[in-house]
Amino acid sequence: MKISEKIKELNASLPEEVSLVAVSKTKPVSDLMEAYNAGQRIFGENKIQEMVEKWEEMPKDIEWHMIGHVQTNKVKYMAPFVSLIHAVDSLKLLKEISKQAAKHDRVINCLLQIKIAAEESKFGMTEKEAVTLLISEEIKALKNVVVVGFMGMATFTDDQEQLTTEFSSLKEFYEGQQMQHSNLTILSMGMSGDYPLAIALGSNMVRVGSAIFGSRNY
Ligand SMILES: *Cc1c(COP(=O)(O)O)cnc(C)c1O
């Protein structure tokens, strides 16, 4: 199936409240343009350099989401245009994002990445770390950044029971935190292999790459 057809089919199948982030990492601008011409306006990339190059070349009504791990010294390159950063995992990074956003008179929306996978993952915060961060005095002082939700990556497995446990735990955490923090409106979970389950378990933002653009050759 063509990229344009997949985009249309996916968007038709997703519930109204679920946003589709088309994960276009490693793919050429021509592929992204095919998705764009089919109506897609949110694209996700995991490398800042690559996202900057695509942003420069493509129409300016696109929302660019950084879905990968972010190094502090690279925040400045995306600060002029990035619309959502999915994988924030420290106060240090939030401070840098706020500092760089201020230079462009912007407020940048961020998600905290929460560890939900049973497998050992390098990135992400524990729920406890996220709670501590959200109630800290330091975060209140950051005027150019807002935490608007959470992102989670489940274990790479076909085991539906395990995926259910992982997605459900994040959904429960999200709902609990929403009662304390009114800015939390986004729960980003679900990829090509597991997005229908993630949506059934409360996700309202899915990050889908290979199911749209085909498999990646790194
Ligand atoms: C690559 C990537 C995706 C998309 O993965 P697919 O399996 O191709 O849909 C989603 N989220 C993150 C954080 C990624 O790095």
The ligand as a MOL file (V3000), in Angstrom:
LIG
                    3D

  0  0  0     0  0            999 V3000
M  V30 BEGIN CTAB
M  V30 COUNTS 15 15 0 0 0
M  V30 BEGIN ATOM
M  V30 1 C 11.1120 4.6600 16.1150 0
M  V30 2 C 10.2180 5.0320 17.2230 0
M  V30 3 C 8.8220 4.8280 17.1310 0
M  V30 4 C 8.1380 4.2020 15.9410 0
M  V30 5 O 8.4480 2.8640 15.8310 0
M  V30 6 P 7.6610 1.8950 14.7990 0
M  V30 7 O 7.7740 0.5700 15.4110 0
M  V30 8 O 8.3930 2.0130 13.4960 0
M  V30 9 O 6.2670 2.3800 14.6960 0
M  V30 10 C 8.0390 5.2500 18.2020 0
M  V30 11 N 8.5720 5.8100 19.2960 0
M  V30 12 C 9.8970 6.0230 19.4220 0
M  V30 13 C 10.4010 6.6540 20.6680 0
M  V30 14 C 10.7670 5.6340 18.3970 0
M  V30 15 O 12.0750 5.8450 18.5480 0
M  V30 END ATOM
M  V30 BEGIN BOND
M  V30 1 1 1 2
M  V30 2 1 2 3
M  V30 3 2 2 14
M  V30 4 1 3 4
M  V30 5 2 3 10
M  V30 6 1 4 5
M  V30 7 1 5 6
M  V30 8 2 6 7
M  V30 9 1 6 8
M  V30 10 1 6 9
M  V30 11 1 10 11
M  V30 12 2 11 12
M  V30 13 1 12 13
M  V30 14 1 12 14
M  V30 15 1 14 15
M  V30 END BOND
M  V30 END CTAB
M  END
